[in-house]
Amino acid sequence: RLSTGLYDAPTPAEVFQPLQALTSGAGELTLYAFEQEAIKRFGPRVPLRRIVQDRQQRVEALQRLCQKYRVALPPLPVVKPVLPVSWNELLRREVDLLVDNLRLYNQLLDSGPGHPDADRVLINLRQETLRGHLPKVLEERWV
C-alpha cells in the first residue's frame, strides 16, 4: 500500500491542538490579521515586517498539519482588528497578543499528548514566540 502521508481516519477537530492554535482568539490567524493591519497603517516597520513573514509560515505549517490529519478547516474568519492610534500603543498591544499566544501554546501542550509531530510544531512555534517575536517587540517598545 502506498502512503499518501495522510491518516485514514480524520482527527476530531475539537481536540486537534494545531487547529486550536490556528483559529482560537489568541491563535495565529488573529495575530496575523492584527499584524497585517498594523503594517497597512504604520508601514513595514521593524519588528512587524519580519514577524508577519514568520506568521504566514506558522499559519501554513498548522494548515499542513490539519491536512495531514484530515482535520477539516472551518471557514476562516475575516478578522478586521481595531488598531491603536500610536505606534507605542500598537507595540504594547502586540506584546499582550504574544503573551496570550504563549499562554495558548502552554495550555494546548499541557492538555495532554497529541500527535508527536504536531506537538513538535507547537513546541517550536511557542519557542519562536518566546525567544524571537516577544523579545524583538519588547526591544523596539523600549528603544
Number of C-alpha atoms within 10 A of each C-alpha: 3 4 6 8 9 13 13 10 9 14 15 11 17 9 12 18 25 26 22 19 22 23 19 13 15 21 22 24 22 20 22 20 16 21 22 20 17 24 15 9 12 13 12 15 11 12 18 23 15 13 21 20 12 16 22 13 12 22 19 14 18 23 17 14 20 23 16 16 20 17 21 14 13 9 7 9 9 9 13 11 14 9 15 13 10 10 15 13 13 18 20 16 15 22 19 14 19 22 16 15 24 21 14 20 25 14 12 21 17 9 11 10 11 15 13 9 10 19 18 13 16 22 16 13 23 21 14 15 20 16 11 13 22 20 14 18 20 15 11 13 17 8 6
